[in-house]
Amino acid sequence: MKKVVTICCFLLMVGLCTSCLDKVLSNKEVQLVSADEMESILEQEDVQLIDVRTPKEYEEMHIANSQNIDFMSPTFDEDISKLDKSKPVILYCKSGGRSARCAKKLKDAGFEKIYDLEGGISKWKHSDKLNIKVKS
């Protein structure tokens, strides 16, 4: 009986450690960054800046030099396959929900370095980086 309890405890510990390790590894693959951190990354690294909002949202306001790939588009998977998996990617949406789901898809697709703008474009405080189009 004592051996059974010991084995069960051992298996439980292995399971807990593996679960924690998975969380640590996934956090390294997708890094949540603040607007200030993102600005620094944009200045220092050659990154792919991706706006995952709808084309209408993108047209109204977007971060300079970003590319629009609509997360809700039926061609989303095909569109991201055209990106360079070895080059860092920064994702953003309006508030962070869509970009978080997109980050998971990119991670599953084999992208090596993924950043997600915390709070989305609504937290991007550097208005000199925004291209704002006003509809006539």
N, CA, C and O atoms as a GROMACS GRO file, in nm:
protein
  544
    1MET      N    1   0.082  -0.119   0.000
    1MET     CA    2   0.000   0.000   0.000
    1MET      C    3   0.087   0.126   0.000
    1MET      O    4   0.057   0.225  -0.067
    2LYS      N    5   0.195   0.120   0.077
    2LYS     CA    6   0.285   0.234   0.086
    2LYS      C    7   0.347   0.265  -0.050
    2LYS      O    8   0.364   0.382  -0.085
    3LYS      N    9   0.382   0.160  -0.127
    3LYS     CA   10   0.440   0.179  -0.260
    3LYS      C   11   0.340   0.244  -0.354
    3LYS      O   12   0.378   0.328  -0.436
    4VAL      N   13   0.213   0.207  -0.344
    4VAL     CA   14   0.110   0.263  -0.431
    4VAL      C   15   0.095   0.413  -0.402
    4VAL      O   16   0.085   0.492  -0.496
    5VAL      N   17   0.094   0.451  -0.278
    5VAL     CA   18   0.083   0.591  -0.239
    5VAL      C   19   0.206   0.669  -0.288
    5VAL      O   20   0.192   0.780  -0.339
    6THR      N   21   0.323   0.611  -0.274
    6THR     CA   22   0.446   0.675  -0.320
    6THR      C   23   0.444   0.695  -0.471
    6THR      O   24   0.481   0.801  -0.521
    7ILE      N   25   0.401   0.594  -0.543
    7ILE     CA   26   0.395   0.603  -0.690
    7ILE      C   27   0.293   0.709  -0.731
    7ILE      O   28   0.320   0.788  -0.822
    8CYS      N   29   0.179   0.710  -0.666
    8CYS     CA   30   0.075   0.810  -0.698
    8CYS      C   31   0.127   0.952  -0.672
    8CYS      O   32   0.105   1.042  -0.753
    9CYS      N   33   0.194   0.972  -0.560
    9CYS     CA   34   0.251   1.103  -0.528
    9CYS      C   35   0.355   1.144  -0.632
    9CYS      O   36   0.359   1.258  -0.676
   10PHE      N   37   0.439   1.049  -0.670
   10PHE     CA   38   0.542   1.076  -0.772
   10PHE      C   39   0.477   1.118  -0.904
   10PHE      O   40   0.517   1.217  -0.964
   11LEU      N   41   0.376   1.043  -0.948
   11LEU     CA   42   0.308   1.076  -1.073
   11LEU      C   43   0.238   1.212  -1.065
   11LEU      O   44   0.237   1.286  -1.163
   12LEU      N   45   0.181   1.243  -0.952
   12LEU     CA   46   0.116   1.373  -0.933
   12LEU      C   47   0.219   1.486  -0.943
   12LEU      O   48   0.193   1.588  -1.007
   13MET      N   49   0.334   1.468  -0.882
   13MET     CA   50   0.441   1.570  -0.888
   13MET      C   51   0.491   1.589  -1.031
   13MET      O   52   0.511   1.702  -1.075
   14VAL      N   53   0.511   1.479  -1.103
   14VAL     CA   54   0.556   1.486  -1.242
   14VAL      C   55   0.453   1.562  -1.325
   14VAL      O   56   0.489   1.646  -1.407
   15GLY      N   57   0.327   1.531  -1.305
   15GLY     CA   58   0.220   1.600  -1.378
   15GLY      C   59   0.217   1.749  -1.349
   15GLY      O   60   0.202   1.829  -1.441
   16LEU      N   61   0.231   1.787  -1.224
   16LEU     CA   62   0.232   1.929  -1.187
   16LEU      C   63   0.352   2.001  -1.246
   16LEU      O   64   0.338   2.112  -1.297
   17CYS      N   65   0.468   1.940  -1.240
   17CYS     CA   66   0.589   2.002  -1.295
   17CYS      C   67   0.578   2.019  -1.445
   17CYS      O   68   0.618   2.122  -1.499
   18THR      N   69   0.524   1.919  -1.514
   18THR     CA   70   0.508   1.927  -1.659
   18THR      C   71   0.412   2.039  -1.695
   18THR      O   72   0.436   2.113  -1.791
   19SER      N   73   0.304   2.052  -1.621
   19SER     CA   74   0.206   2.158  -1.645
   19SER      C   75   0.268   2.295  -1.626
   19SER      O   76   0.246   2.385  -1.707
   20CYS      N   77   0.347   2.311  -1.521
   20CYS     CA   78   0.415   2.439  -1.496
   20CYS      C   79   0.516   2.468  -1.607
   20CYS      O   80   0.527   2.582  -1.652
   21LEU      N   81   0.588   2.368  -1.650
   21LEU     CA   82   0.687   2.385  -1.756
   21LEU      C   83   0.620   2.431  -1.885
   21LEU      O   84   0.672   2.518  -1.954
   22ASP      N   85   0.505   2.372  -1.919
   22ASP     CA   86   0.430   2.414  -2.038
   22ASP      C   87   0.394   2.561  -2.031
   22ASP      O   88   0.404   2.632  -2.130
   23LYS      N   89   0.352   2.607  -1.914
   23LYS     CA   90   0.314   2.748  -1.898
   23LYS      C   91   0.436   2.838  -1.914
   23LYS      O   92   0.427   2.943  -1.978
   24VAL      N   93   0.549   2.799  -1.858
   24VAL     CA   94   0.670   2.880  -1.871
   24VAL      C   95   0.713   2.888  -2.017
   24VAL      O   96   0.747   2.996  -2.065
   25LEU      N   97   0.712   2.774  -2.087
   25LEU     CA   98   0.753   2.774  -2.227
   25LEU      C   99   0.660   2.857  -2.312
   25LEU      O  100   0.705   2.929  -2.401
   26SER      N  101   0.529   2.847  -2.288
   26SER     CA  102   0.435   2.924  -2.370
   26SER      C  103   0.449   3.072  -2.342
   26SER      O  104   0.428   3.153  -2.433
   27ASN      N  105   0.483   3.111  -2.221
   27ASN     CA  106   0.503   3.253  -2.191
   27ASN      C  107   0.625   3.307  -2.264
   27ASN      O  108   0.629   3.425  -2.299
   28LYS      N  109   0.726   3.222  -2.287
   28LYS     CA  110   0.844   3.267  -2.359
   28LYS      C  111   0.813   3.285  -2.507
   28LYS      O  112   0.874   3.369  -2.573
   29GLU      N  113   0.720   3.206  -2.560
   29GLU     CA  114   0.689   3.212  -2.701
   29GLU      C  115   0.602   3.332  -2.736
   29GLU      O  116   0.618   3.390  -2.843
   30VAL      N  117   0.510   3.370  -2.649
   30VAL     CA  118   0.426   3.488  -2.671
   30VAL      C  119   0.449   3.582  -2.555
   30VAL      O  120   0.417   3.551  -2.440
   31GLN      N  121   0.504   3.699  -2.586
   31GLN     CA  122   0.537   3.794  -2.480
   31GLN      C  123   0.440   3.911  -2.488
   31GLN      O  124   0.431   3.979  -2.590
   32LEU      N  125   0.368   3.934  -2.380
   32LEU     CA  126   0.278   4.049  -2.368
   32LEU      C  127   0.365   4.172  -2.340
   32LEU      O  128   0.443   4.172  -2.244
   33VAL      N  129   0.351   4.277  -2.423
   33VAL     CA  130   0.434   4.396  -2.406
   33VAL      C  131   0.349   4.521  -2.391
   33VAL      O  132   0.240   4.531  -2.448
   34SER      N  133   0.400   4.616  -2.316
   34SER     CA  134   0.334   4.745  -2.300
   34SER      C  135   0.362   4.831  -2.423
   34SER      O  136   0.445   4.795  -2.507
   35ALA      N  137   0.292   4.943  -2.433
   35ALA     CA  138   0.314   5.035  -2.546
   35ALA      C  139   0.458   5.085  -2.547
   35ALA      O  140   0.519   5.095  -2.654
   36ASP      N  141   0.514   5.115  -2.431
   36ASP     CA  142   0.653   5.162  -2.424
   36ASP      C  143   0.750   5.053  -2.469
   36ASP      O  144   0.845   5.079  -2.544
   37GLU      N  145   0.726   4.930  -2.424
   37GLU     CA  146   0.812   4.819  -2.465
   37GLU      C  147   0.801   4.796  -2.616
   37GLU      O  148   0.901   4.769  -2.683
   38MET      N  149   0.679   4.808  -2.668
   38MET     CA  150   0.660   4.788  -2.812
   38MET      C  151   0.733   4.894  -2.891
   38MET      O  152   0.794   4.863  -2.994
   39GLU      N  153   0.728   5.017  -2.847
   39GLU     CA  154   0.799   5.124  -2.917
   39GLU      C  155   0.949   5.094  -2.921
   39GLU      O  156   1.014   5.114  -3.023
   40SER      N  157   1.002   5.045  -2.810
   40SER     CA  158   1.145   5.010  -2.803
   40SER      C  159   1.176   4.895  -2.899
   40SER      O  160   1.278   4.898  -2.968
   41ILE      N  161   1.090   4.794  -2.903
   41ILE     CA  162   1.111   4.680  -2.994
   41ILE      C  163   1.109   4.728  -3.139
   41ILE      O  164   1.192   4.686  -3.219
   42LEU      N  165   1.015   4.816  -3.172
   42LEU     CA  166   1.005   4.867  -3.309
   42LEU      C  167   1.131   4.944  -3.349
   42LEU      O  168   1.170   4.942  -3.466
   43GLU      N  169   1.193   5.011  -3.254
   43GLU     CA  170   1.314   5.087  -3.282
   43GLU      C  171   1.437   4.997  -3.294
   43GLU      O  172   1.530   5.028  -3.369
   44GLN      N  173   1.438   4.885  -3.222
   44GLN     CA  174   1.557   4.802  -3.214
   44GLN      C  175   1.557   4.680  -3.306
   44GLN      O  176   1.663   4.634  -3.347
   45GLU      N  177   1.439   4.628  -3.337
   45GLU     CA  178   1.433   4.503  -3.412
   45GLU      C  179   1.361   4.521  -3.545
   45GLU      O  180   1.280   4.612  -3.561
   46ASP      N  181   1.393   4.434  -3.638
   46ASP     CA  182   1.323   4.428  -3.765
   46ASP      C  183   1.205   4.333  -3.745
   46ASP      O  184   1.220   4.211  -3.749
   47VAL      N  185   1.088   4.391  -3.722
   47VAL     CA  186   0.970   4.311  -3.688
   47VAL      C  187   0.859   4.326  -3.792
   47VAL      O  188   0.858   4.419  -3.872
   48GLN      N  189   0.766   4.231  -3.787
   48GLN     CA  190   0.645   4.236  -3.867
   48GLN      C  191   0.534   4.286  -3.775
   48GLN      O  192   0.496   4.215  -3.682
   49LEU      N  193   0.484   4.404  -3.799
   49LEU     CA  194   0.380   4.464  -3.715
   49LEU      C  195   0.245   4.434  -3.779
   49LEU      O  196   0.217   4.479  -3.890
   50ILE      N  197   0.161   4.358  -3.709
   50ILE     CA  198   0.036   4.309  -3.766
   50ILE      C  199  -0.084   4.357  -3.684
   50ILE      O  200  -0.094   4.333  -3.564
   51ASP      N  201  -0.175   4.427  -3.754
   51ASP     CA  202  -0.303   4.471  -3.699
   51ASP      C  203  -0.404   4.364  -3.735
   51ASP      O  204  -0.429   4.342  -3.854
   52VAL      N  205  -0.464   4.299  -3.637
   52VAL     CA  206  -0.555   4.188  -3.665
   52VAL      C  207  -0.703   4.229  -3.660
   52VAL      O  208  -0.792   4.144  -3.656
   53ARG      N  209  -0.728   4.359  -3.663
   53ARG     CA  210  -0.866   4.408  -3.664
   53ARG      C  211  -0.924   4.402  -3.806
   53ARG      O  212  -0.855   4.361  -3.900
   54THR      N  213  -1.048   4.441  -3.819
   54THR     CA  214  -1.113   4.441  -3.950
   54THR      C  215  -1.055   4.551  -4.038
   54THR      O  216  -0.998   4.648  -3.987
   55PRO      N  217  -1.069   4.540  -4.170
   55PRO     CA  218  -1.022   4.646  -4.259
   55PRO      C  219  -1.086   4.782  -4.228
   55PRO      O  220  -1.021   4.885  -4.240
   56LYS      N  221  -1.212   4.782  -4.187
   56LYS     CA  222  -1.279   4.908  -4.152
   56LYS      C  223  -1.213   4.973  -4.031
   56LYS      O  224  -1.188   5.094  -4.030
   57GLU      N  225  -1.185   4.893  -3.929
   57GLU     CA  226  -1.117   4.946  -3.809
   57GLU      C  227  -0.978   4.998  -3.846
   57GLU      O  228  -0.937   5.104  -3.801
   58TYR      N  229  -0.908   4.922  -3.928
   58TYR     CA  230  -0.773   4.960  -3.971
   58TYR      C  231  -0.776   5.092  -4.047
   58TYR      O  232  -0.690   5.177  -4.027
   59GLU      N  233  -0.874   5.108  -4.135
   59GLU     CA  234  -0.884   5.230  -4.215
   59GLU      C  235  -0.908   5.353  -4.126
   59GLU      O  236  -0.856   5.461  -4.155
   60GLU      N  237  -0.984   5.336  -4.021
   60GLU     CA  238  -1.014   5.448  -3.932
   60GLU      C  239  -0.892   5.493  -3.853
   60GLU      O  240  -0.872   5.613  -3.832
   61MET      N  241  -0.809   5.398  -3.809
   61MET     CA  242  -0.690   5.432  -3.732
   61MET      C  243  -0.601   5.308  -3.722
   61MET      O  244  -0.649   5.198  -3.695
   62HIS      N  245  -0.471   5.327  -3.745
   62HIS     CA  246  -0.377   5.217  -3.728
   62HIS      C  247  -0.239   5.270  -3.695
   62HIS      O  248  -0.210   5.389  -3.711
   63ILE      N  249  -0.154   5.182  -3.648
   63ILE     CA  250  -0.017   5.218  -3.614
   63ILE      C  251   0.064   5.219  -3.743
   63ILE      O  252   0.053   5.129  -3.827
   64ALA      N  253   0.146   5.322  -3.757
   64ALA     CA  254   0.228   5.338  -3.877
   64ALA      C  255   0.308   5.212  -3.907
   64ALA      O  256   0.358   5.145  -3.817
   65ASN      N  257   0.319   5.181  -4.035
   65ASN     CA  258   0.396   5.068  -4.086
   65ASN      C  259   0.341   4.931  -4.046
   65ASN      O  260   0.413   4.831  -4.052
   66SER      N  261   0.215   4.927  -4.006
   66SER     CA  262   0.154   4.798  -3.975
   66SER      C  263   0.088   4.739  -4.099
   66SER      O  264   0.056   4.809  -4.194
   67GLN      N  265   0.070   4.610  -4.094
   67GLN     CA  266   0.003   4.536  -4.201
   67GLN      C  267  -0.128   4.485  -4.143
   67GLN      O  268  -0.131   4.434  -4.031
   68ASN      N  269  -0.238   4.498  -4.219
   68ASN     CA  270  -0.368   4.452  -4.171
   68ASN      C  271  -0.395   4.309  -4.218
   68ASN      O  272  -0.403   4.282  -4.338
   69ILE      N  273  -0.408   4.219  -4.121
   69ILE     CA  274  -0.450   4.082  -4.148
   69ILE      C  275  -0.567   4.055  -4.052
   69ILE      O  276  -0.546   4.032  -3.933
   70ASP      N  277  -0.688   4.058  -4.106
   70ASP     CA  278  -0.810   4.045  -4.027
   70ASP      C  279  -0.821   3.904  -3.967
   70ASP      O  280  -0.828   3.805  -4.039
   71PHE      N  281  -0.821   3.898  -3.834
   71PHE     CA  282  -0.829   3.770  -3.764
   71PHE      C  283  -0.959   3.696  -3.796
   71PHE      O  284  -0.961   3.573  -3.795
   72MET      N  285  -1.066   3.770  -3.825
   72MET     CA  286  -1.196   3.709  -3.851
   72MET      C  287  -1.214   3.670  -3.998
   72MET      O  288  -1.317   3.613  -4.034
   73SER      N  289  -1.118   3.701  -4.081
   73SER     CA  290  -1.128   3.673  -4.224
   73SER      C  291  -1.117   3.522  -4.252
   73SER      O  292  -1.040   3.453  -4.185
   74PRO      N  293  -1.194   3.473  -4.349
   74PRO     CA  294  -1.180   3.331  -4.384
   74PRO      C  295  -1.043   3.297  -4.444
   74PRO      O  296  -1.006   3.180  -4.452
   75THR      N  297  -0.969   3.398  -4.486
   75THR     CA  298  -0.835   3.374  -4.544
   75THR      C  299  -0.723   3.398  -4.442
   75THR      O  300  -0.606   3.404  -4.479
   76PHE      N  301  -0.758   3.411  -4.315
   76PHE     CA  302  -0.659   3.443  -4.212
   76PHE      C  303  -0.541   3.345  -4.211
   76PHE      O  304  -0.426   3.388  -4.214
   77ASP      N  305  -0.569   3.216  -4.208
   77ASP     CA  306  -0.460   3.117  -4.203
   77ASP      C  307  -0.370   3.127  -4.325
   77ASP      O  308  -0.248   3.116  -4.313
   78GLU      N  309  -0.429   3.148  -4.440
   78GLU     CA  310  -0.351   3.165  -4.564
   78GLU      C  311  -0.267   3.293  -4.557
   78GLU      O  312  -0.151   3.295  -4.598
   79ASP      N  313  -0.327   3.399  -4.504
   79ASP     CA  314  -0.257   3.529  -4.495
   79ASP      C  315  -0.136   3.521  -4.403
   79ASP      O  316  -0.031   3.576  -4.435
   80ILE      N  317  -0.150   3.455  -4.288
   80ILE     CA  318  -0.035   3.448  -4.196
   80ILE      C  319   0.073   3.355  -4.249
   80ILE      O  320   0.189   3.368  -4.211
   81SER      N  321   0.036   3.263  -4.335
   81SER     CA  322   0.137   3.172  -4.391
   81SER      C  323   0.235   3.246  -4.481
   81SER      O  324   0.341   3.193  -4.513
   82LYS      N  325   0.200   3.368  -4.522
   82LYS     CA  326   0.288   3.449  -4.608
   82LYS      C  327   0.391   3.527  -4.527
   82LYS      O  328   0.483   3.586  -4.584
   83LEU      N  329   0.376   3.527  -4.394
   83LEU     CA  330   0.470   3.598  -4.308
   83LEU      C  331   0.595   3.512  -4.287
   83LEU      O  332   0.593   3.391  -4.306
   84ASP      N  333   0.704   3.578  -4.247
   84ASP     CA  334   0.831   3.511  -4.219
   84ASP      C  335   0.828   3.458  -4.075
   84ASP      O  336   0.827   3.536  -3.980
   85LYS      N  337   0.827   3.326  -4.057
   85LYS     CA  338   0.817   3.264  -3.925
   85LYS      C  339   0.940   3.288  -3.838
   85LYS      O  340   0.932   3.281  -3.716
   86SER      N  341   1.053   3.316  -3.901
   86SER     CA  342   1.177   3.336  -3.825
   86SER      C  343   1.194   3.481  -3.780
   86SER      O  344   1.281   3.510  -3.698
   87LYS      N  345   1.111   3.570  -3.831
   87LYS     CA  346   1.120   3.713  -3.799
   87LYS      C  347   1.017   3.747  -3.690
   87LYS      O  348   0.903   3.701  -3.698
   88PRO      N  349   1.055   3.826  -3.589
   88PRO     CA  350   0.960   3.860  -3.482
   88PRO      C  351   0.832   3.925  -3.536
   88PRO      O  352   0.833   3.997  -3.635
   89VAL      N  353   0.722   3.896  -3.466
   89VAL     CA  354   0.591   3.951  -3.502
   89VAL      C  355   0.535   4.024  -3.380
   89VAL      O  356   0.539   3.972  -3.269
   90ILE      N  357   0.482   4.144  -3.404
   90ILE     CA  358   0.407   4.215  -3.301
   90ILE      C  359   0.262   4.220  -3.347
   90ILE      O  360   0.234   4.262  -3.459
   91LEU      N  361   0.172   4.176  -3.261
   91LEU     CA  362   0.030   4.174  -3.292
   91LEU      C  363  -0.043   4.278  -3.208
   91LEU      O  364  -0.008   4.304  -3.093
   92TYR      N  365  -0.146   4.338  -3.268
   92TYR     CA  366  -0.234   4.423  -3.189
   92TYR      C  367  -0.373   4.423  -3.249
   92TYR      O  368  -0.392   4.397  -3.368
   93CYS      N  369  -0.471   4.453  -3.164
   93CYS     CA  370  -0.609   4.469  -3.205
   93CYS      C  371  -0.663   4.590  -3.130
   93CYS      O  372  -0.586   4.681  -3.098
   94LYS      N  373  -0.791   4.594  -3.100
   94LYS     CA  374  -0.846   4.710  -3.030
   94LYS      C  375  -0.809   4.708  -2.881
   94LYS      O  376  -0.762   4.808  -2.827
   95SER      N  377  -0.832   4.592  -2.816
   95SER     CA  378  -0.807   4.589  -2.672
   95SER      C  379  -0.726   4.468  -2.623
   95SER      O  380  -0.696   4.459  -2.504
   96GLY      N  381  -0.692   4.377  -2.712
   96GLY     CA  382  -0.606   4.266  -2.674
   96GLY      C  383  -0.666   4.127  -2.687
   96GLY      O  384  -0.593   4.028  -2.682
   97GLY      N  385  -0.796   4.117  -2.704
   97GLY     CA  386  -0.861   3.986  -2.712
   97GLY      C  387  -0.830   3.910  -2.840
   97GLY      O  388  -0.787   3.795  -2.836
   98ARG      N  389  -0.850   3.974  -2.954
   98ARG     CA  390  -0.824   3.908  -3.082
   98ARG      C  391  -0.676   3.879  -3.101
   98ARG      O  392  -0.638   3.774  -3.153
   99SER      N  393  -0.592   3.973  -3.059
   99SER     CA  394  -0.447   3.950  -3.078
   99SER      C  395  -0.398   3.834  -2.993
   99SER      O  396  -0.307   3.762  -3.034
  100ALA      N  397  -0.457   3.813  -2.876
  100ALA     CA  398  -0.419   3.699  -2.792
  100ALA      C  399  -0.456   3.567  -2.860
  100ALA      O  400  -0.378   3.472  -2.859
  101ARG      N  401  -0.574   3.562  -2.920
  101ARG     CA  402  -0.616   3.441  -2.992
  101ARG      C  403  -0.530   3.420  -3.117
  101ARG      O  404  -0.495   3.307  -3.152
  102CYS      N  405  -0.496   3.530  -3.183
  102CYS     CA  406  -0.410   3.524  -3.301
  102CYS      C  407  -0.270   3.475  -3.262
  102CYS      O  408  -0.210   3.396  -3.334
  103ALA      N  409  -0.219   3.522  -3.149
  103ALA     CA  410  -0.086   3.481  -3.102
  103ALA      C  411  -0.080   3.330  -3.085
  103ALA      O  412   0.021   3.267  -3.119
  104LYS      N  413  -0.186   3.272  -3.032
  104LYS     CA  414  -0.190   3.127  -3.015
  104LYS      C  415  -0.182   3.058  -3.152
  104LYS      O  416  -0.111   2.959  -3.168
  105LYS      N  417  -0.255   3.110  -3.250
  105LYS     CA  418  -0.251   3.051  -3.384
  105LYS      C  419  -0.110   3.061  -3.445
  105LYS      O  420  -0.062   2.967  -3.508
  106LEU      N  421  -0.046   3.176  -3.425
  106LEU     CA  422   0.090   3.193  -3.478
  106LEU      C  423   0.187   3.098  -3.409
  106LEU      O  424   0.274   3.039  -3.474
  107LYS      N  425   0.172   3.083  -3.279
  107LYS     CA  426   0.258   2.991  -3.204
  107LYS      C  427   0.239   2.849  -3.256
  107LYS      O  428   0.337   2.777  -3.279
  108ASP      N  429   0.114   2.809  -3.276
  108ASP     CA  430   0.085   2.675  -3.327
  108ASP      C  431   0.138   2.657  -3.470
  108ASP      O  432   0.170   2.545  -3.510
  109ALA      N  433   0.146   2.767  -3.546
  109ALA     CA  434   0.195   2.762  -3.684
  109ALA      C  435   0.347   2.761  -3.692
  109ALA      O  436   0.403   2.745  -3.801
  110GLY      N  437   0.416   2.778  -3.577
  110GLY     CA  438   0.561   2.767  -3.577
  110GLY      C  439   0.638   2.899  -3.577
  110GLY      O  440   0.758   2.899  -3.601
  111PHE      N  441   0.570   3.010  -3.549
  111PHE     CA  442   0.642   3.137  -3.542
  111PHE      C  443   0.732   3.136  -3.420
  111PHE      O  444   0.694   3.085  -3.314
  112GLU      N  445   0.851   3.193  -3.435
  112GLU     CA  446   0.953   3.182  -3.331
  112GLU      C  447   0.944   3.287  -3.222
  112GLU      O  448   0.968   3.257  -3.105
  113LYS      N  449   0.909   3.412  -3.257
  113LYS     CA  450   0.906   3.519  -3.157
  113LYS      C  451   0.782   3.603  -3.180
  113LYS      O  452   0.767   3.667  -3.284
  114ILE      N  453   0.692   3.602  -3.082
  114ILE     CA  454   0.563   3.670  -3.094
  114ILE      C  455   0.545   3.766  -2.978
  114ILE      O  456   0.558   3.728  -2.861
  115TYR      N  457   0.516   3.890  -3.011
  115TYR     CA  458   0.482   3.991  -2.911
  115TYR      C  459   0.335   4.027  -2.928
  115TYR      O  460   0.284   4.029  -3.040
  116ASP      N  461   0.267   4.054  -2.817
  116ASP     CA  462   0.126   4.093  -2.819
  116ASP      C  463   0.114   4.225  -2.741
  116ASP      O  464   0.150   4.231  -2.623
  117LEU      N  465   0.064   4.329  -2.807
  117LEU     CA  466   0.050   4.460  -2.743
  117LEU      C  467  -0.059   4.455  -2.637
  117LEU      O  468  -0.176   4.438  -2.668
  118GLU      N  469  -0.018   4.471  -2.512
  118GLU     CA  470  -0.112   4.467  -2.400
  118GLU      C  471  -0.212   4.582  -2.411
  118GLU      O  472  -0.174   4.698  -2.421
  119GLY      N  473  -0.340   4.548  -2.410
  119GLY     CA  474  -0.444   4.650  -2.416
  119GLY      C  475  -0.473   4.699  -2.556
  119GLY      O  476  -0.561   4.784  -2.575
  120GLY      N  477  -0.400   4.649  -2.656
  120GLY     CA  478  -0.425   4.684  -2.795
  120GLY      C  479  -0.398   4.830  -2.828
  120GLY      O  480  -0.329   4.901  -2.755
  121ILE      N  481  -0.454   4.872  -2.941
  121ILE     CA  482  -0.430   5.008  -2.990
  121ILE      C  483  -0.487   5.112  -2.895
  121ILE      O  484  -0.442   5.227  -2.895
  122SER      N  485  -0.585   5.073  -2.814
  122SER     CA  486  -0.642   5.168  -2.718
  122SER      C  487  -0.540   5.209  -2.612
  122SER      O  488  -0.556   5.313  -2.548
  123LYS      N  489  -0.436   5.129  -2.592
  123LYS     CA  490  -0.330   5.163  -2.496
  123LYS      C  491  -0.207   5.226  -2.562
  123LYS      O  492  -0.114   5.269  -2.494
  124TRP      N  493  -0.207   5.230  -2.693
  124TRP     CA  494  -0.093   5.286  -2.766
  124TRP      C  495  -0.098   5.437  -2.751
  124TRP      O  496  -0.181   5.502  -2.813
  125LYS      N  497  -0.012   5.491  -2.670
  125LYS     CA  498  -0.020   5.632  -2.634
  125LYS      C  499   0.067   5.723  -2.719
  125LYS      O  500   0.067   5.844  -2.700
  126HIS      N  501   0.139   5.667  -2.812
  126HIS     CA  502   0.232   5.746  -2.892
  126HIS      C  503   0.163   5.792  -3.020
  126HIS      O  504   0.184   5.733  -3.126
  127SER      N  505   0.082   5.896  -3.010
  127SER     CA  506  -0.004   5.937  -3.121
  127SER      C  507   0.075   5.977  -3.246
  127SER      O  508   0.020   5.976  -3.356
  128ASP      N  509   0.203   6.012  -3.230
  128ASP     CA  510   0.283   6.043  -3.347
  128ASP      C  511   0.307   5.919  -3.434
  128ASP      O  512   0.349   5.931  -3.548
  129LYS      N  513   0.280   5.801  -3.378
  129LYS     CA  514   0.296   5.677  -3.453
  129LYS      C  515   0.168   5.637  -3.524
  129LYS      O  516   0.168   5.541  -3.602
  130LEU      N  517   0.058   5.707  -3.498
  130LEU     CA  518  -0.071   5.669  -3.557
  130LEU      C  519  -0.094   5.738  -3.689
  130LEU      O  520  -0.060   5.855  -3.706
  131ASN      N  521  -0.153   5.664  -3.782
  131ASN     CA  522  -0.203   5.722  -3.906
  131ASN      C  523  -0.354   5.724  -3.890
  131ASN      O  524  -0.418   5.619  -3.887
  132ILE      N  525  -0.411   5.840  -3.880
  132ILE     CA  526  -0.554   5.851  -3.860
  132ILE      C  527  -0.619   5.901  -3.988
  132ILE      O  528  -0.584   6.006  -4.042
  133LYS      N  529  -0.714   5.823  -4.036
  133LYS     CA  530  -0.790   5.864  -4.153
  133LYS      C  531  -0.929   5.902  -4.108
  133LYS      O  532  -0.995   5.825  -4.038
  134VAL      N  533  -0.973   6.019  -4.146
  134VAL     CA  534  -1.107   6.063  -4.112
  134VAL      C  535  -1.192   6.049  -4.238
  134VAL      O  536  -1.157   6.099  -4.345
  135LYS      N  537  -1.306   5.980  -4.222
  135LYS     CA  538  -1.393   5.963  -4.338
  135LYS      C  539  -1.458   6.095  -4.375
  135LYS      O  540  -1.500   6.171  -4.288
  136SER      N  541  -1.466   6.123  -4.506
  136SER     CA  542  -1.526   6.248  -4.553
  136SER      C  543  -1.675   6.237  -4.558
  136SER      O  544  -1.743   6.333  -4.595
   0.00000   0.00000   0.00000
